[in-house]
Amino acid sequence: MHYVLEIRIPCSPEHISAVMGSLGPDNEGFVTPSLGEDSLIFRIDADDAGRLRQIADDLLACLKVVEDIMMLL
């Protein structure tokens, strides 16, 4: 079975570059990023639900770090 998960993250245009740069290296090969209107879209493809969950959990953990750092700036 094949699973797909799409996560949309609201993001202001001035922060898109920083967020993509921060999330890209850790998720390369597992997550396909793209730009939406005032949002970042992350697509995850996996062959089983467990792997899908692992990748999504990692992406969201990285996103939380980025979010915390941006609050400090």
KEMITOR-932605 format. One line per field, with one value per residue: chain; x, y negated, z of N, C-alpha, C in turn. Coordinates in steps of 0.05 Angstrom, whole numbers, always signed. Example, Ala and Ser with C-alpha at 12.3 -4.5 7.8 and 13.67 -1.06 7.14 Angstrom:
BEGIN
chaine	A / A
n_x	+264 / +257
n_y	+114 / +45
n_z	+156 / +142
ca_x	+246 / +273
ca_y	+90 / +21
ca_z	+156 / +143
c_x	+264 / +258
c_y	+66 / -1
c_z	+156 / +157
***
This chain:
BEGIN
chaine	A / A / A / A / A / A / A / A / A / A / A / A / A / A / A / A / A / A / A / A / A / A / A / A / A / A / A / A / A / A / A / A / A / A / A / A / A / A / A / A / A / A / A / A / A / A / A / A / A / A / A / A / A / A / A / A / A / A / A / A / A / A / A / A / A / A / A / A / A / A / A / A / A
n_x	+17 / +8 / +21 / +3 / +16 / -2 / +21 / +4 / +32 / +22 / +56 / +92 / +113 / +164 / +190 / +193 / +239 / +277 / +253 / +248 / +302 / +319 / +291 / +300 / +352 / +349 / +305 / +310 / +297 / +257 / +214 / +175 / +178 / +138 / +113 / +57 / +2 / +19 / +36 / +73 / +80 / +84 / +97 / +91 / +111 / +101 / +112 / +88 / +45 / +71 / +122 / +107 / +87 / +133 / +165 / +132 / +130 / +184 / +190 / +153 / +176 / +223 / +201 / +179 / +224 / +244 / +202 / +204 / +255 / +245 / +210 / +243 / +272
n_y	+23 / -46 / -108 / -177 / -241 / -307 / -367 / -431 / -492 / -554 / -612 / -671 / -711 / -734 / -698 / -649 / -631 / -624 / -585 / -542 / -533 / -516 / -469 / -437 / -406 / -364 / -335 / -320 / -281 / -252 / -285 / -326 / -391 / -449 / -512 / -548 / -594 / -641 / -600 / -541 / -478 / -412 / -349 / -282 / -218 / -149 / -78 / -51 / -59 / -67 / -86 / -133 / -162 / -167 / -201 / -246 / -261 / -274 / -317 / -354 / -362 / -387 / -433 / -456 / -472 / -511 / -547 / -562 / -587 / -630 / -659 / -681 / -718
n_z	+0 / -12 / +17 / +24 / +49 / +59 / +83 / +101 / +116 / +144 / +123 / +123 / +67 / +74 / +108 / +84 / +55 / +96 / +128 / +92 / +81 / +131 / +140 / +97 / +92 / +131 / +117 / +64 / +8 / +33 / +39 / -2 / -17 / -32 / -57 / -35 / -38 / +6 / +39 / +58 / +29 / +44 / +20 / +34 / +18 / +28 / +38 / +78 / +136 / +185 / +170 / +145 / +188 / +219 / +186 / +182 / +236 / +246 / +210 / +232 / +283 / +269 / +246 / +291 / +320 / +285 / +287 / +342 / +343 / +308 / +338 / +376 / +348
ca_x	+0 / +23 / +9 / +11 / +7 / +5 / +19 / +5 / +41 / +20 / +82 / +94 / +133 / +192 / +201 / +193 / +266 / +290 / +240 / +256 / +330 / +323 / +278 / +309 / +373 / +341 / +283 / +315 / +293 / +234 / +193 / +176 / +167 / +130 / +102 / +29 / -3 / +23 / +40 / +91 / +66 / +102 / +85 / +106 / +102 / +113 / +100 / +72 / +35 / +92 / +143 / +94 / +86 / +161 / +174 / +116 / +139 / +210 / +185 / +140 / +195 / +241 / +185 / +176 / +249 / +245 / +182 / +215 / +276 / +234 / +198 / +265 / +283
ca_y	+0 / -71 / -130 / -204 / -260 / -334 / -386 / -460 / -509 / -583 / -624 / -697 / -710 / -741 / -676 / -624 / -623 / -615 / -560 / -521 / -527 / -502 / -443 / -421 / -386 / -342 / -320 / -315 / -253 / -242 / -305 / -343 / -417 / -467 / -537 / -555 / -622 / -647 / -576 / -520 / -453 / -389 / -324 / -258 / -192 / -126 / -53 / -40 / -80 / -72 / -103 / -159 / -175 / -175 / -224 / -269 / -268 / -288 / -343 / -372 / -368 / -407 / -457 / -468 / -485 / -535 / -564 / -572 / -606 / -654 / -674 / -694 / -739
ca_z	+0 / -13 / +32 / +18 / +69 / +52 / +106 / +93 / +138 / +137 / +125 / +109 / +45 / +83 / +123 / +68 / +49 / +120 / +136 / +72 / +85 / +156 / +139 / +74 / +95 / +148 / +104 / +36 / -1 / +46 / +38 / -25 / -10 / -53 / -47 / -40 / -33 / +34 / +55 / +49 / +27 / +47 / +12 / +44 / +6 / +42 / +31 / +100 / +154 / +205 / +158 / +140 / +214 / +227 / +170 / +190 / +263 / +242 / +197 / +251 / +303 / +257 / +243 / +318 / +326 / +268 / +299 / +367 / +336 / +296 / +360 / +390 / +331
c_x	+18 / +8 / +20 / -1 / +16 / +0 / +23 / +11 / +38 / +48 / +83 / +116 / +161 / +205 / +204 / +221 / +280 / +279 / +249 / +285 / +335 / +312 / +289 / +329 / +364 / +320 / +286 / +312 / +268 / +209 / +197 / +163 / +158 / +117 / +73 / +26 / -2 / +26 / +62 / +75 / +87 / +87 / +103 / +94 / +116 / +98 / +84 / +66 / +56 / +113 / +132 / +94 / +113 / +170 / +159 / +125 / +165 / +206 / +173 / +158 / +214 / +226 / +182 / +201 / +251 / +225 / +192 / +238 / +265 / +220 / +219 / +276 / +266
c_y	-25 / -93 / -157 / -223 / -288 / -352 / -414 / -476 / -539 / -596 / -650 / -696 / -716 / -718 / -650 / -614 / -612 / -588 / -537 / -514 / -511 / -473 / -425 / -400 / -361 / -324 / -314 / -286 / -241 / -259 / -322 / -370 / -432 / -492 / -540 / -585 / -627 / -622 / -559 / -494 / -431 / -364 / -301 / -234 / -170 / -101 / -40 / -63 / -87 / -91 / -131 / -175 / -184 / -200 / -249 / -279 / -284 / -315 / -363 / -380 / -390 / -434 / -471 / -482 / -511 / -556 / -577 / -593 / -632 / -671 / -691 / -718 / -764
c_z	+0 / +0 / +24 / +39 / +60 / +76 / +95 / +118 / +130 / +142 / +110 / +88 / +54 / +98 / +107 / +63 / +73 / +129 / +118 / +76 / +110 / +155 / +118 / +79 / +111 / +135 / +75 / +29 / +12 / +43 / +13 / -18 / -35 / -40 / -55 / -36 / -3 / +51 / +42 / +49 / +27 / +40 / +21 / +30 / +21 / +35 / +54 / +120 / +175 / +194 / +153 / +166 / +223 / +212 / +178 / +218 / +262 / +230 / +217 / +274 / +293 / +254 / +270 / +326 / +310 / +280 / +325 / +362 / +325 / +317 / +376 / +374 / +331
***
